Amino acid sequence: MSLPVVENASALQFPAVVLDEKGEVGSAFKYRIVHRVDNLIIKLLEQRPGWKTYEVFRKASRNDMDSDERWQVTLLNSLNISSFDRAITIEPQRYSWFARAGQVSVKGADGEGQPVGTLMLLNDQNVKLLNEAGKPHQRSPSFPSVPAAPDAERLDESIHQLLEMVSTTARQHHIYQWGIKGLPRLADAGIGSSVTGQWPLLESLAEPYIEQCLSKGAVLGDVIHGLSQVVDTLASLHERGVAHGDIRLERLREVSGWLGPGLPERFSRVDVAPGPDTLGSKRFIFYNNAWQPPELRFPGVFDNPEQPFAPWQYTSATREGDIWSFGVMLAVIVHATVGEGEWFKADEGLQLSLFDYMKTCRLYDCAKLGQAADLTKGFLANKKSLLALNMPSVPMRISLAEDDQNMLAPLICLIDQCTRADPQKRPTAENVKEQLSQLV
């Protein structure tokens, strides 16, 4: 596989890509190629002056994996590369913790850069192998570019951390071929690719909705119309067996006039058996994300009496979890519109702290919950309400038109339904879509 695949500048295709200017990742891969271990096999597939492409296979020998995995990873030594005598420039901008959106352009005959699409690179600032804190410091005197054997265990942990990040970009490619409204579209350059591991270029990712609209002022009716589009996208994903896993206001982006939930970086294939090239309900760490439902943040406390509590645990995204997060987002919108006076007419639900929410719903083991609060001095001990924890840092200005007054009661009722503690009692995305369609 090459980068680009063909000479035509309009058909650039990319696998999962990491910027490795100083060669730290390449050195780590080189060491592991020479000193093989059974659960992590790395092969060099292609080497060019500007990049190297590797195949990485790892067995499900760790408790943070639910299947074997196979990846193709390209390491770039620069953001300015050349292929088929064409100069390619990548201008990355931060998109999320996991990824940076690289604007790709190819220099034309006139010497001007021709934009061809967006490449999702890994966010190199969060790759341990590229940061001092994660680098193996001892080097072999005879092979200084390769980490020494005493650091091999630490090295492998850093490689595994990189591969967890690789999965957030490389494994998404098939979703965009469905053409679901609200998700980024494949650029013309990427439509012909269906090779596992390659990353098709995307069209513009658009500006975040919260900056584009809400912070500049919006009317509640228009915002709810936009959120009805978001849940329509969710319904389409859920119908195809995909749970998004990261629904929150800050992620929303309007793509070709349709408001969508943003790139599905934490998604899981629901009810699909995972395998090396078919990642099903892949597990992710949700850490302390206030927009995630408690049953995903504390799975051992919720539904597995034999599983001890841990400050974080691996879990997969779920359809029901998406609905809870969507309900929280609705609550933030209503609160930003009418303030606490109207909001306190509703059930107290999201006005409780996380600990009190979990305790009062009576679905959680209170003994484990108390133990969890002792172990996690931060989020479970935080007395702030779930609503307060989810309020964005960007100021929002949402006005309430006279025609929108009748929306409030149905919206508050829908929020209560979506954020029920028992995930089986939450409405489906299709049902939420139907309820919102009656309001807009």
PyMOL commands that set and color helices and strands:
alter all, ss='L'
color gray80, all
select helices_A, chain A and resi 9-11+24-34+124-126+128-130+132-134+149-170+173-176+188-190+209-212+214-216+220-239+249-251+294-297+299-303+319-343+349-351+354-360+366-375+386-390+402-418+423-425+429-437
alter helices_A, ss='H'
color red, helices_A
select strands_A, chain A and resi 13-19+40-47+51-58+69-76+80-83+86-94+99-107+113-122+139-140+143-147+198-200+218-219+242-243+253-255+258-260+268-269+284-285+314-315+398-399
alter strands_A, ss='S'
color yellow, strands_A
deselect
rebuild
show_as cartoon
